[in-house]
Amino acid sequence: MRGSWYLVGVATIVAQSLVVALEVPPAFTLDLSRPAEHRWDGALVAVLDRHPYEYSFGPVFEEHNATLFKNLTPEQFTTIANAVRRHWPETAAELAGITSQFAAAGHGEVTFEYLTAWLYFHELAHTDVAKGVDARECTGVLVQAADGSVLHGANMDQSPTAARNLTLHVRAIDADGALVFEGVDWYALLSTGVSRALRQGVASVQENWRSTTIRPLADVLADIEAGVISQMLVFRRFFTAAHHSASTGSPVSFADFVANVSLTRLAAPF
């Protein structure tokens, strides 16, 4: 830890497959060649068709509104939203599109400002305004099969239990349909990112919450205003860049991944 710099702790391995969850979640193809505001079209319906709002997003929002988001002022929500628009315009456009899907489903209370706060949920949950946030640490397991393939299993131990019902299997593709990365995550529609991700031949990875430091909210907001990346976007950013490098004849390695995330500045410990 260096001041407000937190290094990503990573348990990783070059992997060929990713397996997670007791129930196969809905699959969604994220076409990165589409306009950003339409990339997630249909994703919300895919979740709600399996688990209606009152058994999925509703309980999740209710719990975390009570323990975290009610402690933010309207001005602080605006500060976060403006920072995302300024520093992460592509993410802002994707979140705006997801906001429109919530409105179409009859949940206009899920605003763009609210989703930008969810983008930085983990960081905000490490601050002194978070009360009663369930901050247990995640666990992963890597198993190598006899044929040499590697299976990556990742748990989700955060409450409420309904959070599991938000889970999507996201496959990001380019304009030619080539796989860029994939991940299985319940945060995807709340952040446009994945905290568990795979790019074949590079790494299979997941974040891990660390409870070592509680930061003042003002310091975390200052980092967000300065453009510090949400931890939810770290893996997506690297794997997307890795795909571009590979397509131009410069593939990246596992060592490149480790070097990149080891120097990524975060606003809370992971």
C-alpha positions as CSV (number, residue, x, y, z in Angstrom):
1,M,0.0,0.0,0.0
2,R,1.4,3.4,-1.0
3,G,-0.6,6.2,0.3
4,S,-3.9,6.0,-1.6
5,W,-2.5,3.5,-4.0
6,Y,-3.6,-0.1,-3.5
7,L,-2.1,-3.0,-5.4
8,V,-4.3,-5.7,-6.8
9,G,-3.7,-9.0,-5.1
10,V,-4.1,-11.7,-7.7
11,A,-4.5,-15.5,-7.6
12,T,-4.1,-16.4,-11.3
13,I,-3.0,-19.0,-13.8
14,V,-3.0,-19.4,-17.6
15,A,-6.3,-21.0,-18.2
16,Q,-8.4,-22.7,-20.9
17,S,-11.8,-22.7,-19.3
18,L,-13.9,-21.0,-16.6
19,V,-16.5,-22.8,-14.6
20,V,-18.5,-21.1,-11.8
21,A,-21.9,-21.2,-10.0
22,L,-24.2,-24.0,-9.0
23,E,-26.9,-22.9,-11.5
24,V,-25.9,-22.1,-15.1
25,P,-26.6,-18.3,-15.3
26,P,-28.1,-16.5,-18.3
27,A,-25.5,-16.0,-21.1
28,F,-25.1,-12.6,-22.7
29,T,-22.9,-11.6,-25.6
30,L,-21.4,-8.1,-25.2
31,D,-20.6,-6.9,-28.7
32,L,-17.9,-4.3,-28.3
33,S,-18.4,-3.1,-31.9
34,R,-21.9,-1.8,-31.2
35,P,-22.5,1.8,-30.0
36,A,-21.7,1.8,-26.3
37,E,-25.3,2.8,-25.2
38,H,-26.7,-0.3,-26.9
39,R,-24.1,-2.9,-26.0
40,W,-26.1,-4.3,-23.1
41,D,-29.5,-4.2,-24.8
42,G,-31.4,-7.3,-23.7
43,A,-29.1,-8.2,-20.8
44,L,-31.6,-6.9,-18.1
45,V,-34.4,-8.9,-19.6
46,A,-32.3,-12.0,-19.6
47,V,-31.8,-11.7,-15.9
48,L,-35.4,-10.7,-15.1
49,D,-36.9,-13.5,-17.2
50,R,-35.0,-15.9,-14.9
51,H,-35.4,-14.0,-11.6
52,P,-38.0,-11.2,-11.4
53,Y,-37.0,-7.8,-9.9
54,E,-38.5,-8.6,-6.4
55,Y,-36.2,-11.6,-6.2
56,S,-33.1,-10.1,-7.7
57,F,-32.3,-6.4,-8.1
58,G,-35.0,-5.3,-5.6
59,P,-33.5,-7.0,-2.5
60,V,-29.9,-6.1,-3.5
61,F,-30.8,-2.4,-3.9
62,E,-32.8,-2.4,-0.7
63,E,-30.0,-3.8,1.4
64,H,-27.2,-1.7,0.0
65,N,-29.3,1.5,0.0
66,A,-29.8,0.9,3.8
67,T,-26.1,0.2,4.5
68,L,-24.3,2.5,2.1
69,F,-26.1,4.6,-0.5
70,K,-28.5,6.4,1.8
71,N,-25.4,7.9,3.4
72,L,-24.4,9.7,0.2
73,T,-25.8,13.1,-0.5
74,P,-27.3,14.0,-3.9
75,E,-24.3,16.2,-4.5
76,Q,-22.0,13.3,-4.0
77,F,-23.9,11.1,-6.4
78,T,-23.6,14.0,-8.9
79,T,-19.8,14.2,-8.2
80,I,-19.4,10.5,-9.0
81,A,-21.6,10.7,-12.2
82,N,-19.7,13.7,-13.5
83,A,-16.4,12.0,-12.9
84,V,-17.5,8.9,-14.8
85,R,-18.7,11.0,-17.7
86,R,-15.4,12.9,-17.8
87,H,-12.9,10.1,-17.3
88,W,-14.8,7.0,-18.5
89,P,-17.1,8.3,-21.3
90,E,-17.5,4.8,-22.9
91,T,-18.5,3.4,-19.5
92,A,-20.9,6.3,-19.0
93,A,-22.6,5.6,-22.3
94,E,-23.0,1.9,-21.4
95,L,-24.4,2.7,-18.0
96,A,-26.8,5.2,-19.6
97,G,-28.1,2.4,-21.9
98,I,-28.6,0.1,-18.9
99,T,-30.4,2.9,-17.1
100,S,-32.8,3.0,-20.1
101,Q,-33.4,-0.7,-19.8
102,F,-34.4,-0.3,-16.1
103,A,-36.8,2.5,-17.1
104,A,-38.3,0.4,-19.8
105,A,-38.8,-2.4,-17.1
106,G,-40.7,0.1,-14.9
107,H,-37.8,1.0,-12.6
108,G,-37.0,4.6,-13.3
109,E,-35.7,4.9,-9.8
110,V,-32.5,3.2,-11.0
111,T,-30.9,6.3,-12.3
112,F,-27.6,6.9,-14.1
113,E,-26.2,8.6,-11.0
114,Y,-27.2,5.6,-9.0
115,L,-25.5,3.1,-11.3
116,T,-22.3,5.2,-11.4
117,A,-22.2,4.9,-7.6
118,W,-22.6,1.1,-8.1
119,L,-19.6,1.2,-10.5
120,Y,-17.6,2.3,-7.4
121,F,-19.5,0.2,-4.9
122,H,-16.6,-1.6,-3.5
123,E,-14.5,1.5,-3.1
124,L,-17.4,3.4,-1.4
125,A,-18.1,0.3,0.8
126,H,-14.5,0.7,2.2
127,T,-15.3,4.2,3.5
128,D,-16.3,5.5,6.9
129,V,-19.9,6.1,5.7
130,A,-20.6,2.4,5.1
131,K,-22.6,0.9,7.9
132,G,-23.1,-2.8,8.2
133,V,-21.9,-3.6,4.7
134,D,-21.3,-7.4,4.5
135,A,-17.5,-7.5,3.7
136,R,-16.6,-11.1,3.8
137,E,-13.7,-12.1,1.6
138,C,-14.1,-14.1,-1.6
139,T,-12.5,-17.5,-2.4
140,G,-11.4,-19.2,-5.6
141,V,-10.2,-22.6,-6.6
142,L,-8.1,-23.7,-9.6
143,V,-8.2,-27.3,-10.6
144,Q,-6.1,-28.8,-13.5
145,A,-7.8,-31.7,-15.3
146,A,-6.0,-34.7,-16.7
147,D,-6.1,-33.2,-20.2
148,G,-4.3,-30.1,-19.0
149,S,-7.3,-27.8,-19.0
150,V,-7.8,-25.6,-16.0
151,L,-11.1,-25.0,-14.2
152,H,-11.6,-21.8,-12.2
153,G,-14.4,-21.9,-9.6
154,A,-15.3,-18.7,-7.7
155,N,-17.8,-18.3,-4.9
156,M,-20.0,-15.3,-4.1
157,D,-20.4,-15.0,-0.4
158,Q,-21.9,-11.4,-0.2
159,S,-25.3,-10.8,1.1
160,P,-28.2,-10.6,0.3
161,T,-28.6,-14.1,-1.2
162,A,-30.7,-12.6,-3.9
163,A,-27.5,-11.1,-5.4
164,R,-26.7,-14.5,-6.9
165,N,-29.8,-14.0,-9.0
166,L,-28.2,-11.1,-10.9
167,T,-25.5,-13.3,-12.3
168,L,-24.7,-13.2,-16.0
169,H,-22.2,-15.1,-18.1
170,V,-20.8,-12.3,-20.2
171,R,-18.9,-13.1,-23.4
172,A,-17.4,-10.0,-25.0
173,I,-16.7,-10.2,-28.7
174,D,-15.2,-7.9,-31.4
175,A,-16.7,-6.9,-34.7
176,D,-15.6,-10.2,-36.3
177,G,-17.2,-12.2,-33.5
178,A,-13.9,-13.2,-32.0
179,L,-13.9,-13.7,-28.2
180,V,-12.2,-10.8,-26.3
181,F,-12.8,-12.0,-22.8
182,E,-15.5,-13.7,-20.7
183,G,-16.6,-13.5,-17.1
184,V,-19.3,-14.7,-14.7
185,D,-20.5,-12.0,-12.4
186,W,-23.4,-10.5,-10.5
187,Y,-22.0,-7.0,-10.7
188,A,-22.0,-6.8,-14.6
189,L,-25.2,-4.9,-15.1
190,L,-24.4,-2.6,-12.2
191,S,-20.9,-1.6,-13.4
192,T,-20.3,-2.9,-17.0
193,G,-17.3,-4.7,-15.6
194,V,-16.5,-8.2,-14.3
195,S,-14.7,-9.1,-11.1
196,R,-14.1,-12.7,-12.4
197,A,-12.7,-12.9,-15.9
198,L,-10.9,-15.0,-18.4
199,R,-8.9,-14.5,-21.5
200,Q,-7.7,-17.8,-22.9
201,G,-3.9,-18.1,-23.0
202,V,-3.4,-15.1,-20.7
203,A,-5.1,-15.5,-17.3
204,S,-8.2,-16.5,-15.3
205,V,-8.6,-14.0,-12.5
206,Q,-10.8,-12.7,-9.8
207,E,-10.7,-9.8,-7.3
208,N,-10.6,-10.3,-3.6
209,W,-12.0,-7.9,-1.1
210,R,-9.5,-6.7,1.6
211,S,-10.7,-5.2,4.9
212,T,-7.4,-3.8,6.0
213,T,-8.2,-0.1,5.5
214,I,-11.3,2.1,6.0
215,R,-10.8,5.3,4.1
216,P,-12.5,8.7,4.6
217,L,-15.3,9.2,2.0
218,A,-13.8,12.5,1.0
219,D,-10.5,10.7,0.0
220,V,-12.3,8.1,-2.1
221,L,-14.4,10.7,-3.8
222,A,-11.2,12.7,-4.5
223,D,-9.7,9.6,-6.2
224,I,-12.9,9.1,-8.2
225,E,-12.8,12.7,-9.3
226,A,-9.1,12.3,-10.3
227,G,-10.0,9.4,-12.6
228,V,-8.9,6.4,-10.5
229,I,-10.3,3.3,-12.2
230,S,-13.1,1.3,-10.6
231,Q,-11.8,-2.1,-9.6
232,M,-14.7,-3.5,-11.6
233,L,-13.1,-2.3,-14.9
234,V,-9.5,-3.5,-14.3
235,F,-9.8,-6.9,-15.8
236,R,-12.0,-5.8,-18.7
237,R,-9.6,-3.0,-19.6
238,F,-6.5,-5.2,-19.7
239,F,-8.1,-8.1,-21.6
240,T,-9.6,-5.7,-24.2
241,A,-6.2,-4.1,-24.7
242,A,-4.6,-7.6,-24.8
243,H,-7.1,-8.6,-27.6
244,H,-6.1,-5.5,-29.6
245,S,-2.4,-6.3,-29.1
246,A,-2.9,-9.9,-30.2
247,S,-4.8,-8.8,-33.3
248,T,-1.9,-6.6,-34.3
249,G,0.7,-9.3,-33.9
250,S,1.9,-8.4,-30.4
251,P,0.3,-10.9,-28.0
252,V,0.6,-10.2,-24.3
253,S,1.7,-12.7,-21.6
254,F,0.7,-13.7,-18.1
255,A,3.7,-11.8,-16.9
256,D,2.4,-8.7,-18.7
257,F,-0.9,-9.1,-17.0
258,V,0.8,-9.3,-13.5
259,A,2.9,-6.3,-14.2
260,N,-0.1,-4.3,-15.3
261,V,-2.4,-5.0,-12.4
262,S,0.5,-4.7,-9.9
263,L,0.8,-1.1,-10.9
264,T,-2.9,-0.2,-11.2
265,R,-3.9,2.5,-8.9
266,L,-7.1,1.7,-6.9
267,A,-9.2,3.7,-4.4
268,A,-9.5,0.9,-1.9
269,P,-7.6,-2.3,-1.0
270,F,-8.2,-5.4,-3.2
